[in-house]
Every structure is written in C-alpha cells, then in structure tokens.
Amino acid sequence: SDLSSGINAEWPLRPGEAFLKDYKNKQVWKQPANYIAIVRHHNGIADAAKVWKFKYWGLSLLQRFADMNPGRRIETVGGHLLKEVLPNTQNLGDDPIFGVDGDLAFNWAYTDNGCRIAVTGGHLSEWLSNDDNTHGLGNHFAIQPLTCRVNHDVWGHEISNIQDCPLASCKDVKIQGTDQKGGPHLKNSPAYGQYAIFISRCSRDFPFLGGRQLLKTIMEN
C-alpha cells in the first residue's frame, strides 16, 4: 500500500508497479490460502515481516474479506509463526502490525466504524463502542461496516498507528503518510514504509529478509 496514493488499492496495468503503487493481484485474491504474511518494505526492500497461519484453511482472501456481516473475525490462530526484523529498523513501537503481537482480525466492525485488518494485541473495540479506537490497515469511521456503505467520505484512512485515542477525549488520530480523506481528527504523520500482503499454502514459501530484492523474488516465484 502506497501511503500517499489514495485509499483503495487498484488493479494496475503493469504488475511491476506492485511495490510502487497500491496493488491487488486478481488471481492471488481468489486463490485458497493457509498462511498469510505482511511485509513492511521501502519500494521493494523489506525491513520487517510476519507470517500467520489461518484458522480455517482453503479460503481465499476474497472469501474472507467478503464476510462483512457480522465480520469481526479472528482469522489466524496461535499468533505469528515467524517474525523477522532487520537490525536498526526504526518506527516499530506503534506500528499497527509490528508494534503489537497476536492474531489477525479481519473486518472489525464496531457501531459505524470498521477496520479491515487489525492485530489482536492492539485495541479491538466492542461492537457497541463508538470510540474510533481500533487501528490497523484499511480504516474508516462513519461507515456502515456490515455493508461498506459510507456515511461520510472524509473519515477514510489507510494506515493508523497503534494509539489510545478514544473519540470522547482525543481529536488527534495519527495516520501514516497522507493517505486519508481529510477528516478533521485525522493527523498525518511520517510513513514507516509500505505494506504488502502475501498468501501461500505452505509457510516455507515466505523467505523475506536478507536480500535487497527479496520481495521481487517472491513475486516472480
């Protein structure tokens, strides 16, 4: 996800742009998967990676993310199987993926808010809690999360850091980069990198760190 390019990932004409722009692979989106990895990188050079095992094997990302009603699914089990971070990597403490441990929650709906991917070690808002305080990848306040119908477009934002900023007392939600729709409580902050998601049927298919072009190798394989 390019944190200055707009909220929604697109289908680019050239797959070689996958690490430069928001990108989704149509074929991979529909493939069954048993494992998922999230990698933080800088134009294809990775500095951190985690791998999890899905609780229910054989479902595609399309199937998992389409399950919005009721949503609020803990999709992985046992916490991360693998975590790799290069030495001297910065900005890990409040990173929404690498700053907390736990499993991956998909489609975390709460009142009129939603988060596509969050880590359970962060704050997962209760269903009736309108606190705007679950943070992760793919966020939107003022939305109907069970149908994805937007109430107020200005509250969409791509990446929000781990923070305790409940709506009643905090008006300073920190967003990575500038990939947000302009809501008055959304505050731009430095981007820690770009985030890529990979899936596989075997956990050994994720050799991430140790080389400058490793992400390119994974894509080609």
C-alpha positions as CSV (number, residue, x, y, z in Angstrom):
1,S,0.0,0.0,0.0
2,D,1.4,3.4,-1.1
3,L,0.6,5.8,1.7
4,S,0.3,8.8,-0.5
5,S,-1.7,7.4,-3.3
6,G,-5.3,7.2,-2.2
7,I,-7.4,4.9,-0.1
8,N,-8.3,2.0,-2.3
9,A,-5.9,-0.5,-3.9
10,E,-6.3,-0.7,-7.7
11,W,-5.6,-3.3,-10.4
12,P,-2.5,-1.7,-12.2
13,L,-1.8,-2.3,-15.9
14,R,1.8,-3.3,-15.1
15,P,2.4,-5.8,-12.2
16,G,5.9,-4.4,-12.0
17,E,4.4,-1.4,-10.3
18,A,3.2,-3.6,-7.4
19,F,5.7,-2.1,-4.9
20,L,5.4,1.5,-6.1
21,K,1.6,1.9,-6.1
22,D,-1.5,0.4,-4.4
23,Y,-1.9,-3.0,-6.0
24,K,-4.0,-6.2,-5.9
25,N,-3.4,-9.3,-7.9
26,K,-6.7,-10.6,-9.2
27,Q,-5.6,-14.2,-9.4
28,V,-4.0,-14.3,-5.9
29,W,-7.1,-12.6,-4.5
30,K,-9.1,-15.6,-5.4
31,Q,-6.6,-18.4,-4.5
32,P,-7.2,-20.6,-1.4
33,A,-4.6,-19.9,1.3
34,N,-3.4,-21.5,4.5
35,Y,-0.9,-18.8,5.5
36,I,-0.6,-15.1,5.3
37,A,2.3,-12.8,5.6
38,I,2.5,-9.0,5.9
39,V,5.8,-7.3,4.9
40,R,6.8,-3.7,5.5
41,H,9.1,-2.5,2.8
42,H,10.5,0.5,1.1
43,N,9.9,0.3,-2.7
44,G,10.5,-3.5,-2.5
45,I,13.3,-3.6,0.1
46,A,11.8,-5.3,3.2
47,D,12.7,-4.3,6.7
48,A,10.1,-6.3,8.7
49,A,7.9,-9.4,8.1
50,K,5.4,-11.6,10.0
51,V,3.7,-14.8,9.0
52,W,0.5,-16.3,10.5
53,K,-1.5,-19.5,10.0
54,F,-5.2,-19.1,9.0
55,K,-7.6,-20.8,11.5
56,Y,-9.7,-22.1,8.6
57,W,-7.6,-23.4,5.7
58,G,-8.5,-23.3,2.0
59,L,-10.4,-20.0,1.8
60,S,-9.3,-17.1,-0.4
61,L,-8.8,-13.5,0.7
62,L,-11.8,-12.6,-1.4
63,Q,-13.9,-15.0,0.7
64,R,-12.5,-13.8,4.0
65,F,-12.9,-10.1,3.3
66,A,-16.4,-10.5,1.8
67,D,-17.6,-11.9,5.1
68,M,-18.6,-8.4,6.5
69,N,-21.8,-9.3,8.2
70,P,-21.2,-9.7,11.1
71,G,-17.5,-9.6,10.4
72,R,-15.3,-9.3,13.5
73,R,-13.4,-12.5,12.6
74,I,-10.2,-13.6,14.2
75,E,-8.8,-15.2,11.0
76,T,-5.5,-16.6,12.3
77,V,-4.5,-18.9,15.2
78,G,-1.6,-19.2,17.5
79,G,-0.1,-15.7,17.0
80,H,2.6,-15.1,14.4
81,L,4.7,-18.1,13.4
82,L,7.5,-16.0,12.1
83,K,8.7,-12.5,12.7
84,E,11.8,-11.1,11.0
85,V,13.1,-7.6,11.5
86,L,16.3,-6.2,10.1
87,P,18.8,-4.7,12.6
88,N,18.4,-1.0,13.2
89,T,14.8,-1.0,11.8
90,Q,13.1,2.1,13.1
91,N,9.4,3.0,13.9
92,L,8.4,-0.3,15.3
93,G,6.8,0.7,18.7
94,D,3.5,1.9,17.4
95,D,3.5,0.2,14.0
96,P,0.0,-1.4,13.6
97,I,1.4,-4.7,12.5
98,F,4.8,-5.0,14.1
99,G,4.3,-3.0,17.2
100,V,1.9,-5.5,18.8
101,D,1.6,-9.3,18.9
102,G,-1.4,-11.5,18.5
103,D,-3.5,-12.8,15.6
104,L,-5.1,-11.0,12.7
105,A,-8.7,-9.7,12.9
106,F,-10.5,-9.1,9.6
107,N,-13.4,-6.7,9.0
108,W,-13.5,-5.4,12.6
109,A,-16.9,-3.6,12.7
110,Y,-18.0,-1.5,15.7
111,T,-21.0,0.8,15.5
112,D,-20.4,2.9,12.5
113,N,-16.7,2.2,12.1
114,G,-14.6,-0.5,10.6
115,C,-11.0,-1.8,10.2
116,R,-10.1,-4.3,7.5
117,I,-7.0,-5.8,9.3
118,A,-6.0,-5.3,12.9
119,V,-3.8,-7.3,15.3
120,T,-5.5,-8.6,18.4
121,G,-2.7,-7.3,20.6
122,G,-3.9,-3.8,19.9
123,H,-7.3,-2.4,20.9
124,L,-10.3,-4.2,19.4
125,S,-13.4,-2.1,20.1
126,E,-16.6,-3.7,21.4
127,W,-19.4,-3.9,18.9
128,L,-21.4,-1.1,20.5
129,S,-18.4,1.1,21.4
130,N,-18.3,4.1,19.1
131,D,-14.8,5.0,20.2
132,D,-13.0,5.3,16.8
133,N,-10.1,3.4,18.6
134,T,-9.4,0.3,16.6
135,H,-6.3,0.9,14.4
136,G,-4.7,-1.1,11.6
137,L,-4.8,-1.4,7.8
138,G,-7.8,-0.1,5.9
139,N,-9.8,2.1,8.3
140,H,-13.0,4.1,8.0
141,F,-15.0,6.0,10.6
142,A,-18.6,7.0,9.8
143,I,-19.4,4.0,7.6
144,Q,-21.9,1.2,7.7
145,P,-19.4,-1.6,8.2
146,L,-21.7,-4.5,7.6
147,T,-22.4,-3.3,4.0
148,C,-19.4,-0.9,3.4
149,R,-21.8,1.9,2.7
150,V,-20.0,5.2,3.5
151,N,-21.8,7.8,5.7
152,H,-19.2,10.5,5.5
153,D,-16.3,10.0,3.0
154,V,-13.8,12.3,4.8
155,W,-13.2,9.6,7.5
156,G,-11.5,7.0,5.3
157,H,-7.8,6.4,6.1
158,E,-5.4,3.7,5.0
159,I,-2.9,3.1,7.9
160,S,-3.4,4.2,11.5
161,N,-0.8,3.6,14.2
162,I,-1.3,1.8,17.5
163,Q,-2.5,4.5,19.9
164,D,-5.1,5.1,22.6
165,C,-7.2,7.9,21.1
166,P,-10.9,7.4,22.0
167,L,-13.4,9.6,20.3
168,A,-14.8,11.2,23.5
169,S,-11.4,12.6,24.7
170,C,-9.0,12.6,21.7
171,K,-9.1,14.5,18.5
172,D,-5.7,13.6,17.1
173,V,-5.7,10.2,15.3
174,K,-2.3,9.6,13.9
175,I,-2.3,8.4,10.3
176,Q,0.8,7.1,8.5
177,G,1.6,9.3,5.5
178,T,-1.1,11.3,3.7
179,D,-3.4,8.5,2.6
180,Q,-6.6,9.8,4.2
181,K,-9.7,11.6,3.2
182,G,-9.4,14.8,5.2
183,G,-11.4,14.2,8.4
184,P,-10.6,16.9,10.9
185,H,-9.4,14.4,13.6
186,L,-7.0,12.6,11.2
187,K,-3.5,13.9,11.6
188,N,-0.8,13.0,9.0
189,S,2.5,11.6,10.4
190,P,5.6,10.0,8.9
191,A,5.1,6.9,6.8
192,Y,7.0,3.9,8.2
193,G,7.1,2.2,4.8
194,Q,4.7,0.4,2.5
195,Y,2.8,-2.7,3.5
196,A,2.4,-5.8,1.3
197,I,0.3,-8.9,1.9
198,F,1.3,-12.4,0.6
199,I,-0.6,-15.7,0.9
200,S,0.6,-19.3,0.5
201,R,-0.5,-22.8,1.1
202,C,2.9,-23.5,2.8
203,S,4.7,-21.4,5.4
204,R,8.1,-22.2,4.0
205,D,7.2,-20.2,0.9
206,F,8.0,-16.9,2.7
207,P,11.8,-16.2,2.6
208,F,11.6,-12.5,3.2
209,L,14.6,-10.8,4.6
210,G,18.4,-10.9,3.9
211,G,18.5,-9.5,0.4
212,R,17.7,-6.2,-1.2
213,Q,15.4,-7.7,-3.9
214,L,13.8,-10.4,-2.0
215,L,10.2,-9.2,-2.5
216,K,10.7,-9.1,-6.2
217,T,11.9,-12.8,-6.0
218,I,8.8,-13.8,-4.0
219,M,6.5,-12.2,-6.6
220,E,8.3,-13.9,-9.5
221,N,8.1,-17.3,-7.8
